[in-house]
Amino acid sequence: MNLVASTRARAIATAAVSALTVAVLGALTTDLGPWYVGLKEPSWKPPDLLFGPAWTLIFACAAAAGFIAWSRNRASPGRHVVEADRREREWMLAAFALNATLNLVWSLLFFRLHRPDWALVEVIALWLSIVLLIVLAGRRAAAAAWLLVPYLAWVSFAALLNQAVVRLNAPFGTA
């Protein structure tokens, strides 16, 4: 295997393992126990069985977007251009790490701490982090940006659902 193929394989593996790690940690943080089952939910909420496949597709698209954006070499010969490309990749990796953290924090707030009201505030940061990912990935490859649009749409829907849960069940943290 040559150096390019080896680097490509490592990038694919890193994107896949990263997405899988966030998905598994998110699943472990999600507790659908008695507290969750007791929440009043809007009539338009999809069945719980839909959330797993939706997140699987979203994480697969995010991993593909990360790989595509990372693989796009915008550097042409010249040290300052190569350095700029390296910094751009570092910013993109930092944005993916921030997004993964915010994704997990939302689950922690909502499902473990039983604070949908705090999660509703936090989802704004999560949503903005996805916009940031779209912008950064889109600078490198339009396809990468488009692969993140379903994630933005799903989190937008989840934010509306979160808001409805807060409206139907508030106040929280009083027990």
C-alpha contacts under 8 A as a table, 3 or more apart, distances in Angstrom:
res1	aa1	res2	aa2	distance
1	M	5	A	6.11
1	M	6	S	6.20
2	N	5	A	5.41
2	N	6	S	6.09
3	L	6	S	5.02
3	L	7	T	6.02
4	V	7	T	5.14
4	V	8	R	6.07
5	A	8	R	4.98
5	A	9	A	6.05
6	S	9	A	5.10
6	S	10	R	6.19
7	T	10	R	5.10
7	T	11	A	6.17
8	R	11	A	5.09
8	R	12	I	6.22
8	R	71	S	7.45
9	A	12	I	5.14
9	A	13	A	6.11
10	R	13	A	5.08
10	R	14	T	5.97
11	A	14	T	5.08
11	A	15	A	6.14
11	A	67	F	6.29
11	A	70	W	7.78
11	A	71	S	7.84
12	I	15	A	5.24
12	I	16	A	6.12
12	I	67	F	6.04
13	A	16	A	5.11
13	A	17	V	5.91
14	T	17	V	5.23
14	T	18	S	5.90
15	A	18	S	5.20
15	A	19	A	6.16
15	A	63	A	4.95
15	A	64	A	7.30
15	A	66	G	6.45
15	A	67	F	6.10
16	A	19	A	5.25
16	A	20	L	6.04
16	A	60	A	7.62
16	A	63	A	5.76
17	V	20	L	5.01
17	V	21	T	5.93
18	S	21	T	5.12
18	S	22	V	6.33
18	S	63	A	7.70
19	A	22	V	5.29
19	A	23	A	6.13
19	A	59	F	5.63
19	A	60	A	7.10
19	A	62	A	7.38
19	A	63	A	5.86
20	L	23	A	4.99
20	L	24	V	6.04
20	L	59	F	7.53
21	T	24	V	5.21
21	T	25	L	6.07
22	V	25	L	5.16
22	V	26	G	5.92
22	V	100	A	6.32
22	V	104	L	7.32
23	A	26	G	5.07
23	A	27	A	6.12
23	A	55	W	7.62
23	A	56	T	7.51
23	A	59	F	7.17
24	V	27	A	5.03
24	V	28	L	6.14
25	L	28	L	5.03
25	L	29	T	6.12
25	L	104	L	7.20
26	G	29	T	5.04
26	G	30	T	6.21
26	G	103	N	7.61
26	G	104	L	5.60
26	G	107	S	6.46
27	A	30	T	5.11
28	L	31	D	7.47
29	T	104	L	7.55
29	T	107	S	6.06
29	T	108	L	5.88
29	T	111	F	6.89
29	T	112	R	6.65
30	T	107	S	6.10
30	T	108	L	7.37
30	T	111	F	5.41
30	T	112	R	7.05
31	D	36	Y	7.40
31	D	111	F	5.49
31	D	112	R	6.60
32	L	35	W	7.48
32	L	36	Y	5.33
32	L	37	V	6.54
32	L	111	F	7.42
33	G	36	Y	5.61
33	G	37	V	6.19
34	P	37	V	5.03
34	P	38	G	5.96
35	W	38	G	5.23
35	W	39	L	6.70
35	W	114	H	7.64
36	Y	39	L	5.41
36	Y	111	F	7.28
39	L	165	V	7.38
39	L	169	N	6.69
40	K	165	V	6.65
40	K	168	L	6.01
40	K	169	N	6.28
41	E	45	K	6.85
41	E	164	A	7.15
41	E	165	V	5.70
41	E	168	L	7.01
42	P	45	K	5.68
42	P	161	L	7.54
42	P	164	A	6.42
42	P	165	V	7.14
42	P	168	L	7.91
45	K	161	L	7.00
46	P	50	L	6.69
47	P	50	L	5.69
47	P	51	F	7.60
48	D	51	F	5.62
48	D	52	G	7.84
49	L	52	G	6.29
49	L	53	P	7.68
50	L	53	P	5.76
50	L	54	A	6.20
51	F	54	A	5.07
51	F	55	W	6.06
52	G	55	W	5.30
52	G	56	T	6.12
53	P	56	T	4.95
53	P	57	L	6.22
54	A	57	L	5.27
54	A	58	I	6.19
55	W	58	I	4.88
55	W	59	F	5.97
56	T	59	F	5.28
56	T	60	A	6.13
57	L	60	A	5.08
57	L	61	C	6.16
58	I	61	C	5.12
58	I	62	A	6.10
58	I	148	L	7.75
58	I	150	P	6.63
58	I	151	Y	5.55
59	F	62	A	4.91
59	F	63	A	6.04
60	A	63	A	5.15
60	A	64	A	6.20
61	C	64	A	5.04
61	C	65	A	6.01
61	C	147	L	5.38
61	C	148	L	6.53
62	A	65	A	4.93
62	A	66	G	6.05
62	A	147	L	6.57
62	A	148	L	5.85
62	A	151	Y	7.69
63	A	66	G	5.08
63	A	67	F	6.17
64	A	67	F	5.10
64	A	68	I	6.06
64	A	144	A	7.24
64	A	147	L	7.43
65	A	68	I	5.17
65	A	69	A	6.00
65	A	137	A	7.20
65	A	143	A	7.28
65	A	144	A	4.06
65	A	145	A	6.77
65	A	147	L	5.69
65	A	148	L	6.71
66	G	69	A	5.27
66	G	70	W	5.92
66	G	137	A	7.25
66	G	144	A	6.89
67	F	70	W	5.10
67	F	71	S	5.93
68	I	71	S	5.14
68	I	72	R	6.24
68	I	141	A	6.96
68	I	143	A	7.67
68	I	144	A	5.84
69	A	72	R	5.41
69	A	137	A	5.24
69	A	138	G	7.57
69	A	140	R	5.35
69	A	141	A	5.62
69	A	144	A	5.78
70	W	73	N	7.59
70	W	89	R	6.41
70	W	140	R	7.80
72	R	140	R	6.02
72	R	141	A	6.76
73	N	85	D	7.45
73	N	140	R	7.89
74	R	85	D	6.28
74	R	140	R	7.05
75	A	78	G	7.92
75	A	81	V	5.38
75	A	82	V	5.00
75	A	84	A	7.77
75	A	85	D	5.75
76	S	81	V	6.39
76	S	82	V	6.87
77	P	81	V	7.12
77	P	82	V	7.17
78	G	81	V	5.57
78	G	82	V	6.35
79	R	82	V	5.15
79	R	83	E	6.09
80	H	83	E	5.09
80	H	84	A	6.13
81	V	84	A	5.04
81	V	85	D	6.22
82	V	85	D	5.09
82	V	86	R	6.27
83	E	86	R	5.05
83	E	87	R	6.25
84	A	87	R	5.14
84	A	88	E	6.10
85	D	88	E	5.03
85	D	89	R	6.22
86	R	89	R	5.16
86	R	90	E	6.25
87	R	90	E	4.98
87	R	91	W	6.21
88	E	91	W	5.17
88	E	92	M	6.26
89	R	92	M	5.01
89	R	93	L	6.19
90	E	93	L	5.11
90	E	94	A	6.15
91	W	94	A	5.02
91	W	95	A	6.12
92	M	95	A	5.00
92	M	96	F	6.25
92	M	133	L	7.03
92	M	136	L	6.08
92	M	137	A	7.08
93	L	96	F	5.08
93	L	97	A	6.18
94	A	97	A	5.02
94	A	98	L	6.08
95	A	98	L	5.02
95	A	99	N	6.06
95	A	129	S	6.96
95	A	132	L	7.09
95	A	133	L	6.23
96	F	99	N	5.03
96	F	100	A	6.13
96	F	133	L	6.84
97	A	100	A	5.10
97	A	101	T	6.21
98	L	101	T	5.13
98	L	102	L	6.18
98	L	129	S	7.20
99	N	102	L	5.10
99	N	103	N	6.03
99	N	126	L	6.33
99	N	129	S	5.51
99	N	130	I	6.77
100	A	103	N	5.05
100	A	104	L	6.31
101	T	104	L	5.22
101	T	105	V	6.09
102	L	105	V	4.95
102	L	106	W	6.13
102	L	122	E	7.63
102	L	123	V	7.96
102	L	125	A	7.26
102	L	126	L	5.43
103	N	106	W	5.37
103	N	107	S	6.71
103	N	126	L	6.39
104	L	107	S	5.22
104	L	108	L	6.21
105	V	108	L	4.92
105	V	109	L	6.06
105	V	122	E	7.97
106	W	109	L	5.19
106	W	110	F	6.09
106	W	119	A	5.35
106	W	122	E	6.40
106	W	123	V	6.60
106	W	126	L	7.97
107	S	110	F	5.21
107	S	111	F	5.57
107	S	112	R	7.23
107	S	119	A	7.79
108	L	111	F	5.58
108	L	112	R	4.98
108	L	113	L	6.24
109	L	112	R	6.00
109	L	113	L	4.99
109	L	114	H	6.27
109	L	115	R	5.38
109	L	116	P	6.68
109	L	118	W	6.52
109	L	119	A	5.42
110	F	113	L	6.10
110	F	114	H	5.06
110	F	115	R	5.00
110	F	116	P	4.68
110	F	118	W	7.58
110	F	119	A	5.56
111	F	114	H	5.31
111	F	115	R	7.50
111	F	116	P	7.95
114	H	172	F	7.55
114	H	173	G	7.70
115	R	118	W	5.38
115	R	119	A	6.29
115	R	172	F	6.18
115	R	173	G	6.92
116	P	119	A	4.75
116	P	120	L	5.96
116	P	162	N	6.54
116	P	165	V	7.23
116	P	166	V	6.04
116	P	172	F	7.64
117	D	120	L	5.14
117	D	121	V	6.78
117	D	163	Q	7.93
117	D	166	V	5.84
117	D	170	A	7.80
117	D	172	F	7.04
118	W	121	V	5.26
118	W	122	E	6.25
119	A	122	E	4.86
119	A	123	V	5.91
119	A	162	N	7.62
120	L	123	V	5.28
120	L	124	I	7.17
120	L	159	A	6.63
120	L	162	N	6.05
120	L	163	Q	6.35
120	L	166	V	7.95
121	V	124	I	5.82
121	V	125	A	7.66
122	E	125	A	5.41
122	E	126	L	6.51
123	V	126	L	4.78
123	V	127	W	5.95
123	V	155	V	7.83
123	V	159	A	6.39
124	I	127	W	5.10
124	I	128	L	6.18
125	A	128	L	5.06
125	A	129	S	6.09
126	L	129	S	5.07
126	L	130	I	6.48
127	W	130	I	5.23
127	W	131	V	6.50
127	W	152	L	6.62
127	W	155	V	6.52
127	W	156	S	7.15
128	L	131	V	4.98
128	L	132	L	6.21
129	S	132	L	4.93
129	S	133	L	6.21
130	I	133	L	4.91
130	I	134	I	6.19
130	I	148	L	7.48
130	I	151	Y	7.44
130	I	152	L	6.11
131	V	134	I	5.06
131	V	135	V	6.26
131	V	152	L	7.29
132	L	135	V	5.12
132	L	136	L	6.10
133	L	136	L	5.18
133	L	137	A	5.79
133	L	145	A	7.57
133	L	148	L	7.68
134	I	137	A	5.28
134	I	138	G	5.63
134	I	144	A	7.57
134	I	145	A	4.63
134	I	146	W	7.58
134	I	148	L	6.19
134	I	149	V	7.51
135	V	138	G	5.04
135	V	139	R	6.30
135	V	145	A	6.96
136	L	139	R	5.36
136	L	140	R	7.08
137	A	140	R	5.38
137	A	141	A	6.13
137	A	142	A	7.40
137	A	144	A	5.65
137	A	145	A	5.39
138	G	141	A	4.97
138	G	142	A	4.75
138	G	143	A	7.37
138	G	144	A	6.11
138	G	145	A	4.56
138	G	146	W	7.91
139	R	142	A	7.19
140	R	144	A	7.84
141	A	144	A	5.37
141	A	145	A	6.80
142	A	145	A	5.17
142	A	146	W	6.33
143	A	146	W	5.11
143	A	147	L	6.21
144	A	147	L	5.18
144	A	148	L	6.75
145	A	148	L	5.36
145	A	149	V	6.83
146	W	149	V	5.26
146	W	150	P	7.97
147	L	150	P	6.79
148	L	151	Y	5.28
148	L	152	L	6.56
149	V	152	L	5.06
149	V	153	A	6.17
150	P	153	A	4.95
150	P	154	W	5.99
151	Y	154	W	5.13
151	Y	155	V	6.13
152	L	155	V	5.25
152	L	156	S	6.03
153	A	156	S	5.03
153	A	157	F	6.24
154	W	157	F	5.05
154	W	158	A	6.03
155	V	158	A	4.73
155	V	159	A	5.94
156	S	159	A	5.11
156	S	160	L	6.49
157	F	160	L	5.17
157	F	161	L	6.26
158	A	161	L	4.90
158	A	162	N	5.92
159	A	162	N	4.89
159	A	163	Q	6.07
160	L	163	Q	5.02
160	L	164	A	6.24
161	L	164	A	5.04
161	L	165	V	6.24
162	N	165	V	5.11
162	N	166	V	6.27
163	Q	166	V	5.12
163	Q	167	R	6.17
164	A	167	R	5.01
164	A	168	L	6.06
165	V	168	L	5.15
165	V	169	N	5.93
165	V	170	A	7.99
166	V	169	N	5.29
166	V	170	A	5.30
166	V	171	P	7.70
167	R	170	A	5.93
169	N	172	F	7.55
171	P	174	T	6.87
172	F	175	A	7.67
